[in-house]
Amino acid sequence: MLDLHEIPMILLIGWRGYLKNDAPEHTKIGQIQPKLIKALGIKSKILDEKSWKDTCNWAIKELKNKKLICLIIKREFID
């Protein structure tokens, strides 16, 4: 719906389950989460400490182009 009406939006999604010692219910979704977002046709990038500035600049550029995009946030990025 958002894409259909060209409503620009940045989705911030926490990436649970990519760590080996996470809860079992997080592990299942963590294995497929980036692929699932891609399958929905949403461009996404993973935020990390090394490239967060470039990733945020990419997100702003896409937002200005009226795109729906997703930033995937790992736990240690926030910690």
Number of C-alpha atoms within 10 A of each C-alpha: 6 10 14 7 8 12 13 17 18 15 14 13 13 16 20 20 21 17 14 10 9 12 11 11 10 16 18 13 15 20 15 13 19 18 12 13 15 13 10 8 12 15 16 21 16 16 20 16 10 9 10 14 12 11 17 14 11 15 23 17 12 17 16 11 12 15 20 21 23 20 19 20 17 19 14 8 11 10 5
